């Protein structure tokens, strides 16, 4: 068990970084290094390592040079519990993750991962909360080449086999203190079996999709990706196409066909305005400036937000907020 509060301030970040590097070798930096706060529980389950960690915002970079110097051939699975993450694998599509999402990487693949903290009722300082599992790639009974397209992607841990895996990892973390050496090894085997079942299910689902249904599935994937990334002001058709390994023209064609003519850009704008409108009508957010509400949904320019909102709803953002909070008719 590691607690940063047990160490002098100047030693906290380096000590935590050294612990992370034991199973997830990467260059770790943080704007909070001088006042870093972290807790970590490390549990050995035979060849499987379970990490329960809470830490200040940080950035993890594993370069091609680091891979060449040392590759332990392990899979790193992360279940995000609090905060947010943005991952850019080398040569792969970028993805962002929210609490409840699972993603997996392989130590042979370079990456750039940014972890963003969030404040909770029990902690005034922003933290990232996650459960991680590291295990040798040789334990997974699935061909590595078939898993390539699944690595670095975000999967919801709220449904299907993915939910079973997520619930097991959370339960395992909660019972960590009560586990004995003999059962720890068996539980490690169960973890790998659940990971294998989840990944096999994902592979079967993708391969079983009929040709005629693939545009609909692509549409759902694209919309889910957009919803997860609405906060990113740089979200664009080209970025979405790159994330899904398709051309921009194919993205536009599929989207307009599946949405009865609505363009990708129009759908993004509508989703942002709807969420901003919801936040403006939320009493709990009544002190949050209108421009801040717009920025949190990917519209950083106040004038642009005001024009788009009035065009969509026939009244200004401030009028919508005033009516909603006073109990009158909203936009």
C-alpha positions as CSV (number, residue, x, y, z in Angstrom):
1,X,0.0,0.0,0.0
2,X,1.4,3.4,-1.0
3,X,0.2,6.7,0.4
4,X,1.8,9.9,-0.6
5,X,0.9,11.5,2.7
6,X,3.4,9.1,4.4
7,X,6.3,10.7,2.5
8,X,7.9,14.2,2.5
9,X,6.4,16.3,-0.3
10,X,9.5,16.3,-2.5
11,X,9.6,12.5,-2.6
12,X,6.0,11.7,-3.3
13,X,5.9,12.0,-7.1
14,X,9.2,10.2,-7.7
15,X,8.2,7.3,-5.4
16,X,4.8,6.9,-7.0
17,X,6.3,7.1,-10.5
18,X,8.8,4.3,-9.6
19,X,5.9,2.1,-8.4
20,X,4.0,2.6,-11.6
21,X,7.0,1.8,-13.7
22,X,7.3,-1.6,-12.1
23,X,4.5,-2.9,-14.4
24,X,3.7,0.0,-16.7
25,X,7.0,1.4,-17.9
26,X,6.6,4.9,-19.3
27,X,7.7,8.5,-19.0
28,X,5.4,10.0,-16.4
29,X,5.1,13.8,-15.9
30,X,2.6,15.9,-14.0
31,X,1.9,19.6,-13.5
32,X,1.3,18.7,-9.9
33,X,4.6,17.0,-9.3
34,X,5.6,19.5,-6.5
35,X,2.4,18.7,-4.6
36,X,1.5,15.3,-5.9
37,X,-1.1,13.2,-4.1
38,X,-1.6,9.5,-4.7
39,X,-2.7,6.3,-3.1
40,X,-2.0,2.9,-4.6
41,X,-2.8,-0.7,-3.5
42,X,-0.8,-3.3,-5.4
43,X,-2.1,-6.9,-5.2
44,X,-0.2,-9.9,-6.6
45,X,-2.5,-12.6,-7.9
46,X,0.0,-15.1,-9.1
47,X,1.4,-13.7,-12.4
48,X,-1.5,-11.2,-12.5
49,X,-1.1,-7.8,-10.8
50,X,-4.1,-5.7,-9.6
51,X,-3.5,-2.0,-9.1
52,X,-6.0,0.2,-7.3
53,X,-4.8,3.8,-7.7
54,X,-5.9,7.3,-7.0
55,X,-3.6,10.1,-8.2
56,X,-3.2,13.7,-9.3
57,X,-3.5,14.5,-13.0
58,X,-0.6,13.1,-15.0
59,X,0.7,12.2,-18.4
60,X,2.1,8.8,-19.4
61,X,4.2,8.4,-22.6
62,X,5.7,5.1,-23.8
63,X,7.9,5.7,-26.7
64,X,9.1,3.4,-29.5
65,X,12.6,3.7,-28.0
66,X,11.4,2.5,-24.7
67,X,9.7,-0.5,-26.4
68,X,12.9,-1.4,-28.2
69,X,14.9,-1.1,-25.0
70,X,12.6,-3.4,-23.0
71,X,9.3,-5.1,-23.7
72,X,8.0,-7.4,-21.0
73,X,5.2,-8.6,-23.3
74,X,2.3,-7.7,-21.0
75,X,-1.3,-6.5,-21.4
76,X,-2.4,-3.5,-19.3
77,X,-6.1,-3.3,-18.7
78,X,-7.6,-0.2,-17.1
79,X,-11.1,0.4,-15.6
80,X,-11.6,4.1,-15.1
81,X,-13.6,4.9,-12.0
82,X,-13.2,8.7,-11.7
83,X,-11.8,11.5,-13.8
84,X,-11.1,11.2,-17.5
85,X,-8.4,9.9,-19.9
86,X,-7.4,10.6,-23.4
87,X,-5.3,8.0,-25.2
88,X,-3.3,8.3,-28.5
89,X,-1.7,4.9,-29.4
90,X,1.2,5.0,-31.9
91,X,-0.3,4.6,-35.3
92,X,-3.8,4.1,-33.9
93,X,-6.9,6.0,-33.3
94,X,-7.3,8.5,-30.5
95,X,-9.9,7.8,-27.8
96,X,-11.2,9.3,-24.6
97,X,-12.5,7.5,-21.6
98,X,-15.0,8.4,-18.9
99,X,-15.8,6.6,-15.6
100,X,-17.0,3.1,-16.2
101,X,-15.0,2.6,-19.4
102,X,-12.4,-0.2,-19.9
103,X,-9.5,-0.1,-22.3
104,X,-6.5,-2.4,-22.9
105,X,-3.0,-1.8,-24.2
106,X,0.0,-4.0,-25.0
107,X,3.5,-3.2,-23.7
108,X,4.9,-3.5,-27.3
109,X,2.8,-0.5,-28.5
110,X,3.9,3.1,-27.9
111,X,1.2,5.4,-26.5
112,X,0.5,8.9,-25.1
113,X,-2.0,8.8,-22.2
114,X,-3.3,11.9,-20.5
115,X,-5.2,11.4,-17.2
116,X,-7.5,14.2,-16.0
117,X,-8.6,14.5,-12.4
118,X,-12.0,15.2,-11.0
119,X,-13.0,16.5,-7.6
120,X,-15.2,14.4,-5.4
121,X,-17.1,15.0,-2.1
122,X,-14.4,13.3,-0.1
123,X,-11.4,14.9,-1.8
124,X,-11.1,18.6,-2.6
125,X,-8.1,18.0,-4.9
126,X,-8.7,16.6,-8.4
127,X,-7.9,12.9,-8.7
128,X,-7.9,10.1,-11.2
129,X,-9.4,6.9,-9.9
130,X,-8.8,3.6,-11.6
131,X,-8.4,-0.2,-11.2
132,X,-5.7,-1.7,-13.4
133,X,-4.7,-5.3,-14.2
134,X,-1.4,-6.3,-15.7
135,X,-0.7,-9.8,-16.9
136,X,1.7,-11.6,-19.3
137,X,0.4,-11.7,-22.9
138,X,1.2,-15.4,-23.1
139,X,-1.6,-16.1,-20.6
140,X,-4.3,-14.8,-22.9
141,X,-5.6,-17.7,-25.2
142,X,-6.3,-15.4,-28.1
143,X,-4.1,-14.6,-31.2
144,X,-2.4,-11.2,-30.6
145,X,-3.0,-10.2,-34.3
146,X,-6.8,-10.5,-33.9
147,X,-6.7,-8.2,-30.8
148,X,-4.9,-5.4,-32.6
149,X,-8.0,-3.5,-33.5
150,X,-9.4,-3.8,-29.9
151,X,-6.4,-2.3,-28.2
152,X,-6.7,1.3,-27.2
153,X,-10.5,1.4,-27.7
154,X,-12.9,2.3,-25.0
155,X,-15.6,-0.2,-24.0
156,X,-18.5,0.4,-21.6
157,X,-18.2,-1.6,-18.4
158,X,-21.9,-1.4,-17.8
159,X,-23.2,-4.2,-20.0
160,X,-22.6,-7.8,-21.1
161,X,-19.4,-9.7,-20.4
162,X,-17.6,-6.3,-19.9
163,X,-19.9,-5.5,-17.0
164,X,-19.1,-8.9,-15.4
165,X,-15.4,-8.2,-15.7
166,X,-15.7,-4.7,-14.3
167,X,-17.8,-5.8,-11.3
168,X,-15.3,-8.6,-10.5
169,X,-12.4,-6.2,-10.6
170,X,-14.1,-3.8,-8.2
171,X,-15.2,-6.6,-5.9
172,X,-11.6,-8.0,-5.9
173,X,-10.2,-4.6,-4.9
174,X,-12.7,-4.3,-2.1
175,X,-11.8,-7.8,-0.7
176,X,-8.1,-7.4,-1.2
177,X,-7.2,-7.2,2.5
178,X,-9.0,-10.5,3.2
179,X,-7.3,-12.6,0.4
180,X,-4.8,-15.4,1.3
181,X,-1.9,-16.5,-0.9
182,X,-3.5,-19.7,-2.1
183,X,-6.7,-18.1,-3.3
184,X,-4.9,-15.1,-4.8
185,X,-3.3,-17.2,-7.5
186,X,-6.7,-18.8,-8.4
187,X,-8.3,-15.4,-8.6
188,X,-5.6,-14.3,-11.0
189,X,-6.6,-17.1,-13.3
190,X,-10.2,-16.1,-13.1
191,X,-9.3,-12.5,-14.0
192,X,-7.5,-13.7,-17.2
193,X,-10.4,-16.0,-18.1
194,X,-12.9,-13.1,-17.8
195,X,-10.7,-10.8,-19.9
196,X,-10.5,-13.6,-22.5
197,X,-14.3,-14.1,-22.5
198,X,-14.9,-10.4,-22.9
199,X,-12.4,-10.0,-25.8
200,X,-13.7,-13.1,-27.5
201,X,-17.2,-11.7,-27.3
202,X,-16.1,-8.4,-28.8
203,X,-14.4,-10.3,-31.7
204,X,-17.4,-12.5,-32.3
205,X,-19.7,-9.5,-32.3
206,X,-17.7,-7.6,-34.9
207,X,-17.2,-10.7,-37.2
208,X,-20.9,-11.7,-36.9
209,X,-22.3,-8.3,-38.2
210,X,-24.0,-8.9,-41.6
211,X,-22.8,-6.7,-44.4
212,X,-26.1,-4.8,-44.7
213,X,-26.1,-4.0,-41.0
214,X,-22.6,-2.6,-40.8
215,X,-23.5,1.0,-41.7
216,X,-26.0,1.0,-38.8
217,X,-23.4,-0.3,-36.5
218,X,-20.8,2.2,-37.8
219,X,-23.4,5.0,-37.2
220,X,-23.9,3.9,-33.5
221,X,-20.1,3.7,-33.0
222,X,-19.6,7.1,-34.5
223,X,-22.4,8.7,-32.4
224,X,-21.0,7.1,-29.2
225,X,-17.6,8.4,-30.1
226,X,-19.0,11.9,-30.7
227,X,-20.9,11.9,-27.4
228,X,-17.7,10.9,-25.5
229,X,-15.7,13.7,-27.1
230,X,-18.2,16.6,-27.3
231,X,-16.0,18.5,-24.8
232,X,-13.2,18.6,-27.4
233,X,-13.4,21.8,-29.4
234,X,-11.2,20.1,-32.1
235,X,-13.7,17.3,-32.8
236,X,-14.2,17.3,-36.5
237,X,-15.3,14.9,-39.3
238,X,-11.7,14.2,-40.2
239,X,-10.8,13.4,-36.6
240,X,-13.8,11.1,-36.3
241,X,-13.0,9.3,-39.6
242,X,-9.4,8.8,-38.5
243,X,-10.5,7.4,-35.2
244,X,-12.6,4.8,-37.0
245,X,-10.1,4.0,-39.8
246,X,-12.5,5.2,-42.6
247,X,-12.4,8.0,-45.1
248,X,-14.1,11.3,-44.5
249,X,-16.2,10.8,-47.6
250,X,-17.4,7.4,-46.4
251,X,-18.2,8.9,-42.9
252,X,-20.3,11.6,-44.5
253,X,-22.1,9.1,-46.8
254,X,-23.0,6.7,-44.0
255,X,-24.0,9.4,-41.6
256,X,-26.3,11.3,-43.9
257,X,-27.9,8.0,-45.0
258,X,-28.5,6.8,-41.5
259,X,-29.7,10.2,-40.1
260,X,-32.1,11.1,-42.9
261,X,-29.9,13.8,-44.3
262,X,-28.4,15.4,-41.2
263,X,-24.7,16.1,-41.5
264,X,-22.0,15.1,-39.0
265,X,-21.3,18.7,-38.2
266,X,-25.0,19.5,-37.7
267,X,-25.4,16.5,-35.4
268,X,-22.4,17.5,-33.3
269,X,-23.7,21.1,-33.0
270,X,-27.2,19.8,-32.0
271,X,-25.7,17.5,-29.3
272,X,-23.6,20.3,-27.9
273,X,-26.5,22.8,-27.8
274,X,-28.8,20.2,-26.1
275,X,-26.3,19.5,-23.4
276,X,-25.4,23.1,-22.9
277,X,-29.2,23.9,-22.6
278,X,-29.6,21.2,-20.0
279,X,-26.7,22.5,-18.0
280,X,-28.1,26.1,-18.2
281,X,-31.4,24.8,-16.8
282,X,-29.7,22.9,-13.9
283,X,-30.0,24.8,-10.6
284,X,-26.8,23.1,-9.4
285,X,-24.9,24.9,-12.1
286,X,-26.6,28.2,-11.8
287,X,-23.3,30.0,-10.7
288,X,-21.3,28.6,-13.7
289,X,-20.8,31.3,-16.2
290,X,-22.5,30.8,-19.6
291,X,-19.3,30.9,-21.5
292,X,-17.9,28.2,-19.2
293,X,-21.0,26.0,-19.9
294,X,-20.4,26.4,-23.6
295,X,-16.7,25.6,-23.3
296,X,-17.3,22.4,-21.3
297,X,-19.3,21.2,-24.4
298,X,-16.7,22.1,-27.0
299,X,-17.8,25.7,-27.9
300,X,-15.1,27.9,-26.6
301,X,-16.2,31.2,-28.3
302,X,-19.0,32.8,-26.5
303,X,-20.3,34.8,-29.4
304,X,-20.5,31.7,-31.6
305,X,-22.4,29.8,-28.9
306,X,-24.9,32.7,-28.4
307,X,-25.6,32.9,-32.1
308,X,-26.0,29.1,-32.5
309,X,-28.2,28.8,-29.4
310,X,-30.6,31.6,-30.5
311,X,-30.8,30.2,-34.0
312,X,-31.7,26.7,-32.6
313,X,-34.1,27.8,-29.8
314,X,-35.2,31.3,-30.6
315,X,-33.8,32.9,-27.4
316,X,-30.5,33.7,-26.0
317,X,-28.7,31.4,-23.5
318,X,-29.2,33.8,-20.7
319,X,-32.9,34.0,-21.4
320,X,-33.2,30.2,-21.5
321,X,-31.4,30.0,-18.1
322,X,-33.6,32.7,-16.6
323,X,-36.8,31.1,-17.8
324,X,-35.8,27.6,-16.8
325,X,-34.6,28.6,-13.3
326,X,-37.7,30.7,-12.6
327,X,-40.0,27.8,-13.6
328,X,-41.2,29.4,-16.9
329,X,-41.1,27.8,-20.3
330,X,-37.7,27.0,-21.6
331,X,-36.3,27.0,-25.1
